[in-house]
């Protein structure tokens, strides 16, 4: 086995030709509005409705607004790189496809395997958050689910039945086609954005200046977090772990970063976009800017309404209104959160299936998963398999452990895409680029460094879990993917990078 076999790159022209392959091609139905709605629909979700409380209460206090800003800047750097790639290689698969066209097959496999993990766990995380808000609504109506099916993290074993049922329902919607998915998303996003604006406007009337003091709480040593639960950067330099202070802002940024994943999922729909060269950059960058502003505004309002030490970690927005005696607003927020998290789960399931589809079409996974249904024009086998996996995970695994693993996977994908932009500029300067990332290679390098910084602020145990997943992926590649690769078997007529 030669190294060049592992880094053989798939020509961009061949990737574009694959979008017309009979029985393995998707239909272009999405507009610029659809992409923006998808972006807002998937970005505004668990991070704002669920993780805000955890990040403020445990890591940053009212300065969680700065954590959202920091995470938004990191995402903006990567988003500019994604926008160039998506407009240049408008093919399903997102970072996987981009890596295959630049760095080569093995790196592409690693990033594709990583994306499957990211989106699988991401959908599970959001469905768990959705379940928490539904149960909050039920309790307001006097209904409490039995412990065994509530997904409670304390009091013994419990399966999250509501989260699993949501995943199965949305899997059915995705199976029926992209047009239906887009229509459902438009309605849900309208509800969700309305609720976010209600939180901002109504919450302003209950803000107390005292709740912002101190805005950046003093650093607190947390020796109990030594070991696997402390951020990697603290473990590397051997000092006692801390929360709050300036470092707490970055630790919280690494946590709330999960709130921003979504624009990369917009890139997975490139093959189903009518005018990808124009509309993909608009959808990616526009949705990111809108959501960053909304995130910062909501986090400032919520931490102003209720002291950060008293914030709920299950349903912080709704519980903050309840704390000031506004139960009616709390119920509205619960309804909006339920609708909003529904769209996030659905779009993650959709993006996950498109990455799996692209890897299957290249032969790195069984080709049967890239077969498109003749009526619905969706990769039905991939959708069914992954939907069942997510449903099981959603019922069994705690929220925080899932979200941190999703974060590290997403940041790793951003790094690969940022590097890929520089490589493709050098190897294929002739390719038409309707959108060009500015200040190459400086901006992509900054993107890589910013992503690495956030990764270093994630817990040690998250790194170990991530490495185990990558090792499993390498085993699968060498046992199956390498031998069945269409590029390796000459089916794609590849060229060396």
C-alpha positions in Angstrom: 0.0 0.0 0.0 1.5 3.3 -1.1 0.8 6.7 0.5 -0.4 8.1 -2.8 -3.2 5.6 -2.8 -4.5 7.1 0.5 -4.3 10.7 -0.7 -5.6 10.3 -4.2 -8.0 13.2 -4.9 -11.2 12.9 -6.8 -11.3 15.4 -9.7 -13.9 18.2 -9.2 -15.2 17.5 -12.7 -16.0 14.0 -11.7 -17.8 15.1 -8.5 -19.9 17.4 -10.6 -20.6 14.6 -13.1 -21.8 12.3 -10.4 -24.7 14.6 -9.7 -26.2 13.4 -13.0 -25.7 9.6 -12.4 -28.9 7.7 -13.1 -30.4 6.3 -9.9 -27.9 8.0 -7.7 -28.7 11.7 -8.3 -30.7 14.2 -6.2 -33.2 16.7 -7.6 -32.5 20.5 -7.5 -35.5 22.1 -5.9 -34.2 24.6 -3.2 -34.1 28.4 -3.6 -32.0 31.0 -1.8 -35.0 31.5 0.6 -35.1 27.8 1.4 -31.4 27.8 2.2 -31.6 30.7 4.5 -34.6 29.2 6.3 -32.7 25.9 6.6 -29.8 27.8 8.1 -31.8 29.7 10.6 -33.9 26.6 11.2 -31.0 24.5 12.2 -28.8 27.1 13.9 -31.4 28.4 16.3 -32.1 25.4 18.5 -30.6 23.7 21.5 -27.9 26.3 22.0 -30.4 29.0 22.8 -33.2 27.1 24.3 -31.2 24.6 26.3 -27.4 25.2 26.6 -27.6 28.9 27.5 -28.4 28.0 31.1 -25.7 25.5 31.4 -23.0 27.8 30.0 -24.0 30.8 32.1 -24.5 28.9 35.3 -21.4 26.7 35.2 -18.8 28.6 33.1 -19.3 32.3 32.2 -22.2 34.0 34.1 -23.7 37.0 32.2 -20.6 37.0 30.1 -22.1 34.1 28.2 -23.1 36.8 25.6 -19.4 37.2 24.9 -19.1 33.4 24.6 -21.7 33.5 21.9 -19.8 36.3 20.2 -16.6 34.3 20.3 -18.2 31.2 19.0 -19.8 33.3 16.2 -16.5 34.7 15.2 -15.0 31.3 14.9 -17.9 30.1 12.8 -17.7 33.2 10.6 -14.1 32.4 9.7 -15.0 28.9 8.8 -18.3 30.0 7.0 -16.3 32.1 4.5 -14.3 29.0 3.6 -17.4 26.9 3.4 -19.1 29.5 1.1 -16.2 29.3 -1.4 -16.2 25.5 -1.5 -19.9 25.2 -1.7 -20.1 27.5 -4.6 -17.2 25.9 -6.4 -18.1 22.2 -5.8 -21.9 22.2 -5.3 -22.2 18.5 -4.6 -23.8 16.6 -1.6 -21.5 15.8 1.2 -20.2 19.1 2.4 -16.8 18.9 4.1 -16.4 15.3 3.0 -16.7 16.2 -0.7 -14.5 19.2 -0.3 -11.8 17.1 1.4 -12.0 14.4 -1.4 -11.4 17.1 -4.0 -8.3 18.6 -2.2 -6.6 16.5 0.5 -7.4 13.0 -0.8 -9.4 9.9 -0.1 -8.3 8.9 3.4 -8.6 12.4 4.9 -12.0 12.6 3.1 -13.1 9.3 4.7 -12.0 10.6 8.2 -13.9 13.8 7.8 -17.0 12.0 6.4 -16.9 9.5 9.3 -16.6 12.5 11.6 -19.6 14.3 10.0 -21.7 11.2 10.3 -20.9 11.2 14.0 -21.5 14.9 14.4 -24.9 14.9 12.7 -26.0 11.7 14.3 -25.3 12.8 17.8 -26.4 16.3 17.0 -29.9 15.1 16.0 -30.0 13.0 19.1 -28.9 16.0 21.3 -31.6 18.3 19.9 -34.3 15.7 20.2 -33.4 15.2 23.9 -33.7 19.0 24.4 -37.1 18.9 22.6 -38.3 16.2 24.9 -37.3 18.4 27.9 -39.5 21.3 26.7 -42.4 19.0 25.8 -42.3 17.6 29.3 -42.2 21.1 30.7 -45.4 21.9 28.8 -47.0 18.7 30.0 -46.2 19.5 33.6 -47.9 22.9 33.2 -51.0 21.0 32.3 -50.6 18.7 35.3 -49.2 15.7 33.4 -45.9 14.0 34.4 -44.4 11.2 32.5 -43.5 8.0 34.3 -39.8 8.0 35.2 -39.1 4.9 33.1 -39.9 6.8 29.8 -38.9 10.4 30.8 -35.2 10.1 30.1 -34.4 11.5 33.6 -30.7 11.5 34.4 -31.2 10.7 38.0 -33.2 8.1 39.9 -32.2 5.0 38.0 -32.4 3.9 34.4 -34.8 5.8 32.1 -35.5 5.8 28.4 -36.4 9.0 26.6 -39.4 7.8 24.7 -40.5 11.3 23.4 -37.1 12.0 21.9 -37.1 8.7 20.1 -40.6 9.1 18.7 -39.8 12.6 17.4 -36.8 11.2 15.4 -38.9 8.4 13.9 -41.6 10.9 12.8 -39.1 13.3 11.2 -37.4 10.4 9.5 -40.7 9.7 7.8 -41.1 13.3 6.7 -37.5 13.3 5.2 -38.3 10.1 3.3 -41.1 11.8 1.5 -38.9 14.3 -0.3 -37.0 17.6 -0.1 -40.0 19.7 -1.1 -42.1 18.6 1.9 -39.1 19.0 4.2 -38.7 22.6 3.0 -42.4 23.4 3.5 -42.5 22.0 7.0 -39.3 23.9 7.9 -40.7 27.3 6.7 -43.7 27.0 9.0 -41.6 25.9 12.0 -38.9 28.6 11.6 -41.6 31.3 11.4 -42.9 30.1 14.8 -39.4 29.8 16.3 -38.1 33.3 15.3 -41.4 34.9 16.5 -40.8 33.3 19.9 -37.2 34.4 20.1 -38.3 38.0 19.4 -40.9 37.7 22.1 -38.2 36.6 24.6 -36.1 39.6 23.7 -38.8 42.2 23.7 -40.9 40.9 26.7 -37.8 40.0 28.7 -36.5 43.6 28.6 -39.2 44.7 30.9 -37.9 42.3 33.6 -34.2 42.9 33.4 -32.5 44.0 36.6 -29.1 45.6 36.5 -28.0 43.8 39.7 -28.2 40.5 37.9 -25.3 41.6 35.6 -23.0 42.2 38.6 -20.4 40.8 38.2 -20.7 40.6 34.4 -17.6 38.4 34.3 -17.6 36.4 37.6 -14.2 35.9 39.3 -12.4 32.7 38.4 -13.1 29.8 40.7 -10.9 26.8 41.1 -12.7 23.5 40.5 -10.4 20.8 41.6 -13.2 18.3 41.4 -13.0 18.7 37.6 -9.4 17.4 37.5 -9.0 14.4 35.2 -11.2 13.6 32.3 -13.8 16.4 32.8 -11.4 19.3 32.8 -10.6 21.2 29.6 -7.7 19.7 27.7 -5.7 23.0 27.7 -5.8 23.0 31.5 -4.7 19.4 31.6 -1.8 20.0 29.3 -0.4 22.9 31.3 -1.0 21.2 34.7 -2.8 24.0 36.6 -5.9 23.6 38.7 -9.1 23.7 36.6 -11.2 26.9 36.9 -14.6 28.1 35.9 -15.7 31.7 35.2 -13.2 34.5 34.7 -11.8 35.1 31.2 -11.0 31.4 30.7 -14.6 30.6 31.6 -15.8 32.7 28.7 -13.8 30.5 26.3 -14.9 27.3 28.1 -18.5 28.4 27.6 -17.8 29.3 24.0 -16.7 25.7 23.4 -20.0 24.6 24.9 -22.4 27.0 23.2 -20.5 26.5 19.9 -23.0 23.7 19.5 -25.6 26.4 19.0 -23.9 27.5 15.7 -23.5 24.3 13.9 -25.9 24.4 11.0 -24.4 26.5 8.2 -22.3 23.5 7.3 -25.5 21.5 7.0 -26.7 24.1 4.4 -23.6 23.0 2.4 -24.9 19.4 2.4 -27.9 20.5 0.3 -25.7 21.9 -2.5 -26.7 19.2 -4.9 -30.4 20.0 -4.3 -30.0 23.8 -4.8 -31.3 25.4 -8.1 -28.5 28.0 -8.3 -25.8 26.9 -5.8 -23.1 29.2 -7.0 -25.2 32.3 -6.0 -27.5 31.0 -3.3 -25.2 28.8 -1.1 -23.0 31.7 0.1 -26.0 33.8 0.8 -27.7 31.0 2.8 -24.6 30.2 4.8 -23.4 33.6 5.7 -26.8 35.3 6.0 -28.2 32.7 8.5 -25.0 32.9 10.6 -25.2 36.7 11.0 -28.9 36.7 11.9 -28.5 33.9 14.4 -25.4 35.4 16.2 -27.2 38.7 16.8 -30.3 36.9 18.1 -28.2 34.6 20.4 -26.3 37.5 22.0 -29.6 39.5 22.6 -31.4 36.5 24.2 -28.5 35.6 26.4 -28.2 39.2 27.7 -31.9 39.4 28.4 -32.1 36.0 30.2 -29.1 36.6 32.4 -30.6 40.1 33.2 -33.9 38.6 34.2 -32.5 36.0 36.5 -29.2 35.7 38.4 -26.9 33.4 36.5 -26.5 31.2 39.6 -30.2 30.5 39.6 -30.7 29.7 36.0 -32.2 26.4 35.0 -30.1 24.0 32.9 -33.1 22.2 31.5 -35.3 25.0 30.1 -33.6 28.3 31.0 -35.7 30.7 28.9 -39.0 29.4 30.1 -38.0 29.1 33.7 -36.6 32.6 33.7 -40.0 34.0 32.9 -41.6 31.7 35.5 -39.2 33.1 38.0 -40.6 36.6 37.4 -44.2 35.4 37.6 -44.8 35.3 33.8 -46.1 31.8 33.4 -48.0 32.7 30.2 -44.8 33.8 28.5 -43.1 30.6 29.7 -45.7 28.5 28.0 -45.3 30.4 24.8 -41.6 29.9 24.9 -42.1 26.2 25.5 -44.3 26.0 22.4 -41.7 27.9 20.4 -38.9 25.7 21.6 -40.8 22.6 20.8 -41.4 23.8 17.3 -37.8 25.2 16.9 -36.1 22.1 18.1 -38.2 20.0 15.8 -36.8 21.8 12.7 -33.2 21.4 14.0 -33.6 17.7 14.5 -35.1 17.3 11.0 -32.4 19.3 9.2 -29.7 17.4 11.0 -31.2 14.1 10.0 -31.4 15.4 6.5 -27.8 16.6 6.4 -26.6 13.4 7.9 -28.3 11.3 5.2 -26.7 13.4 2.4 -23.2 12.9 3.8 -23.8 9.1 4.1 -25.3 9.2 0.6 -22.2 10.9 -0.9 -19.8 8.4 0.8 -21.9 5.5 -0.5 -22.0 6.9 -4.0 -18.2 7.0 -4.0 -18.1 3.3 -2.8 -16.6 4.0 0.6 -19.8 2.7 2.1 -22.1 0.1 0.5 -23.5 1.5 -2.8 -27.0 0.4 -1.9 -27.3 3.4 0.5 -26.9 5.8 -2.4 -29.9 4.5 -4.4 -32.5 7.2 -4.8 -36.2 6.4 -4.6 -37.8 6.8 -8.1 -40.8 8.8 -6.7 -39.6 10.7 -3.7 -36.0 11.3 -5.0 -34.4 10.7 -1.6 -31.8 8.1 -0.4 -34.4 6.1 1.5 -32.1 3.3 2.7 -29.6 5.8 4.2 -32.4 7.8 5.8 -34.0 4.7 7.4 -30.8 3.3 8.8 -29.6 6.5 10.3 -33.0 7.5 11.6 -33.2 4.3 13.6 -29.7 4.8 15.0 -30.5 8.3 16.1 -33.8 7.2 17.7 -31.9 4.7 19.9 -29.2 7.2 20.9 -31.8 9.9 21.7 -33.5 7.5 24.1 -30.3 6.4 26.0 -27.5 9.1 26.1 -27.4 12.2 28.3 -27.5 15.6 26.6 -24.2 17.2 27.8 -22.0 14.3 26.9 -23.5 14.2 23.4 -23.2 17.9 22.8 -19.5 18.1 23.6 -18.7 15.3 21.3 -20.7 17.0 18.5 -18.7 20.2 19.1 -15.3 18.6 18.7 -16.4 16.8 15.5 -17.7 20.0 14.0 -14.6 22.0 14.8 -12.5 19.3 13.2 -14.6 19.5 10.1 -14.1 23.3 10.0 -10.3 22.8 10.2 -10.3 20.4 7.2 -12.4 22.8 5.1 -10.2 25.8 6.0 -7.1 23.9 4.9 -8.8 22.6 1.8 -9.6 26.1 0.5 -5.9 27.0 0.5 -5.0 23.7 -1.2 -7.6 24.0 -3.9 -6.5 27.6 -4.6 -3.0 26.3 -5.4 -3.9 23.1 -7.2 -6.9 24.3 -9.2 -6.7 28.1 -9.7 -8.6 27.6 -13.0 -11.8 26.6 -11.3 -14.7 29.2 -11.6 -15.4 30.6 -8.1 -18.6 32.7 -7.9 -17.7 33.4 -4.2 -14.1 33.8 -3.1 -13.0 33.7 0.5 -11.1 36.9 1.3 -7.5 37.1 2.5 -6.4 33.6 1.6 -4.3 32.1 3.1 -4.5 34.4 6.2 -8.2 34.0 7.0 -8.2 30.2 6.6 -5.2 30.0 8.9 -7.0 32.2 11.5 -10.0 29.8 11.1 -7.8 26.8 11.9 -6.2 28.4 14.9 -9.5 29.6 16.3 -11.1 26.2 15.9 -8.1 24.5 17.6 -8.4 27.0 20.5 -12.0 26.0 21.1 -11.2 22.3 20.7 -8.5 22.7 23.5 -11.2 24.1 25.8 -13.2 20.9 25.5 -12.9 18.2 28.2 -10.2 15.5 28.0 -12.7 12.7 28.0 -14.4 14.3 25.0 -11.0 14.1 23.2 -10.7 10.4 24.1 -14.2 9.6 22.8 -13.4 11.5 19.6 -10.1 9.6 19.1 -11.9 6.3 19.7 -14.4 7.1 17.0 -11.7 8.0 14.5 -9.8 4.8 15.2 -13.0 2.8 14.6 -13.4 4.8 11.3 -9.9 3.9 10.2 -10.6 0.2 10.8 -13.8 0.4 8.7 -11.9 2.2 5.9 -9.1 -0.3 5.6 -11.5 -3.3 6.0 -14.1 -2.0 3.5 -13.8 1.5 2.1 -10.4 1.3 0.6 -11.2 -1.9 -1.3 -14.5 -0.8 -2.6 -13.6 2.8 -3.5 -14.8 3.6 -7.0 -11.8 6.0 -7.3 -9.4 3.3 -6.3 -10.9 0.7 -8.6 -10.7 3.0 -11.6 -14.4 3.7 -11.8 -13.9 7.4 -11.4 -10.7 8.0 -13.3 -9.1 9.9 -10.4 -5.9 11.9 -10.4 -3.3 12.4 -7.8 -3.4 15.6 -5.8 
